[in-house]
Amino acid sequence: MSDSNPTSNSLSKLIIHCYLDKNFQQKKPDLDFSTPINPESFTRNLTVNLDTRVAHGQPGTDAGYKSSQPEQLKLDFVLDGTGVVQGYAYPPGTNSVHEELEAFLNCAYKFDGITHKPNYLIVYWGTEIKFPCVLSSVDINHTLFRPDGSPLRVKISATFTKTESDAARAAIAQFSSPDLTHQRTVQQGDRLDNLAFDIYTQPGYFLMVGASNNLTTIRRLSPGQKLNFPPLPKS
């Protein structure tokens, strides 16, 4: 296998994985969506509902706990067709902002014909975000257009509500465990060291992955290519 080590400054891409069922067993990899460039920001919202009723004639109250709301994750990201954004790459199967937007909506928003509801999702980004959820709202702001009216830039603000269950936690553990074999589909612009970092939380295992997949080069991955990431060797 040729080529020297890529840089260790790994940039992980945010991916939204799709599932038909709330137990996260029936995956739909053809609908997975990867942001062409990573989000501008993300916000976690944690809300506690308190009982703040004040008794008649009292100056205040000792706030009591009622319940906790499911955690919410808000992502802000851009779809851009101007060609001026460095490192921007269309997801596989798309070559316009309109098609990118449709791919995102098919993944996260539109009803599935079998379950008659939107997909269950796992939002995954490096070591910080591993979030089983459903989409609860999305704002789509068209900000730049071609002369024919087709969009050149779209800003998306998407809010996801966390799904808390044993099945969701198990799916996250299985999805991110370096002790299991994982498979990834190469997206435009993916690098082997970045993909290895997503699985193993360090890029140094990319040579092992390249050898396991019989790659002749580690610098030129083909979009749509399937790569297996084997378990880490036991020490």
ChimeraX attribute file (.defattr): number of C-alpha atoms within 10 A of each C-alpha:
attribute: neighborCount
match mode: 1-to-1
recipient: residues
	/A:1	11
	/A:2	9
	/A:3	9
	/A:4	10
	/A:5	13
	/A:6	16
	/A:7	9
	/A:8	12
	/A:9	9
	/A:10	19
	/A:11	16
	/A:12	20
	/A:13	21
	/A:14	19
	/A:15	19
	/A:16	23
	/A:17	23
	/A:18	26
	/A:19	21
	/A:20	19
	/A:21	14
	/A:22	18
	/A:23	16
	/A:24	21
	/A:25	12
	/A:26	12
	/A:27	16
	/A:28	15
	/A:29	14
	/A:30	12
	/A:31	18
	/A:32	22
	/A:33	23
	/A:34	24
	/A:35	19
	/A:36	22
	/A:37	18
	/A:38	18
	/A:39	15
	/A:40	9
	/A:41	10
	/A:42	14
	/A:43	11
	/A:44	12
	/A:45	12
	/A:46	11
	/A:47	12
	/A:48	10
	/A:49	12
	/A:50	13
	/A:51	12
	/A:52	13
	/A:53	11
	/A:54	12
	/A:55	9
	/A:56	7
	/A:57	6
	/A:58	7
	/A:59	7
	/A:60	11
	/A:61	11
	/A:62	10
	/A:63	12
	/A:64	11
	/A:65	11
	/A:66	10
	/A:67	11
	/A:68	11
	/A:69	12
	/A:70	16
	/A:71	16
	/A:72	20
	/A:73	21
	/A:74	18
	/A:75	17
	/A:76	17
	/A:77	18
	/A:78	20
	/A:79	23
	/A:80	24
	/A:81	22
	/A:82	15
	/A:83	10
	/A:84	8
	/A:85	10
	/A:86	7
	/A:87	9
	/A:88	18
	/A:89	21
	/A:90	21
	/A:91	22
	/A:92	17
	/A:93	11
	/A:94	14
	/A:95	12
	/A:96	19
	/A:97	20
	/A:98	17
	/A:99	14
	/A:100	24
	/A:101	17
	/A:102	14
	/A:103	21
	/A:104	18
	/A:105	16
	/A:106	18
	/A:107	26
	/A:108	27
	/A:109	19
	/A:110	14
	/A:111	14
	/A:112	13
	/A:113	8
	/A:114	7
	/A:115	10
	/A:116	10
	/A:117	12
	/A:118	21
	/A:119	27
	/A:120	25
	/A:121	30
	/A:122	26
	/A:123	22
	/A:124	22
	/A:125	18
	/A:126	20
	/A:127	13
	/A:128	7
	/A:129	13
	/A:130	18
	/A:131	23
	/A:132	26
	/A:133	24
	/A:134	22
	/A:135	20
	/A:136	15
	/A:137	13
	/A:138	17
	/A:139	11
	/A:140	12
	/A:141	12
	/A:142	15
	/A:143	11
	/A:144	16
	/A:145	14
	/A:146	11
	/A:147	8
	/A:148	6
	/A:149	8
	/A:150	13
	/A:151	20
	/A:152	19
	/A:153	20
	/A:154	21
	/A:155	16
	/A:156	19
	/A:157	18
	/A:158	18
	/A:159	22
	/A:160	24
	/A:161	20
	/A:162	21
	/A:163	21
	/A:164	14
	/A:165	12
	/A:166	10
	/A:167	15
	/A:168	21
	/A:169	17
	/A:170	12
	/A:171	17
	/A:172	18
	/A:173	13
	/A:174	14
	/A:175	17
	/A:176	18
	/A:177	16
	/A:178	19
	/A:179	15
	/A:180	14
	/A:181	14
	/A:182	16
	/A:183	12
	/A:184	14
	/A:185	17
	/A:186	19
	/A:187	21
	/A:188	17
	/A:189	16
	/A:190	19
	/A:191	19
	/A:192	23
	/A:193	26
	/A:194	24
	/A:195	25
	/A:196	23
	/A:197	20
	/A:198	22
	/A:199	25
	/A:200	21
	/A:201	18
	/A:202	15
	/A:203	21
	/A:204	16
	/A:205	18
	/A:206	22
	/A:207	18
	/A:208	14
	/A:209	21
	/A:210	20
	/A:211	13
	/A:212	13
	/A:213	14
	/A:214	11
	/A:215	16
	/A:216	12
	/A:217	14
	/A:218	20
	/A:219	16
	/A:220	12
	/A:221	18
	/A:222	13
	/A:223	15
	/A:224	14
	/A:225	10
	/A:226	13
	/A:227	20
	/A:228	14
	/A:229	23
	/A:230	17
	/A:231	15
	/A:232	14
	/A:233	7
	/A:234	5
	/A:235	3
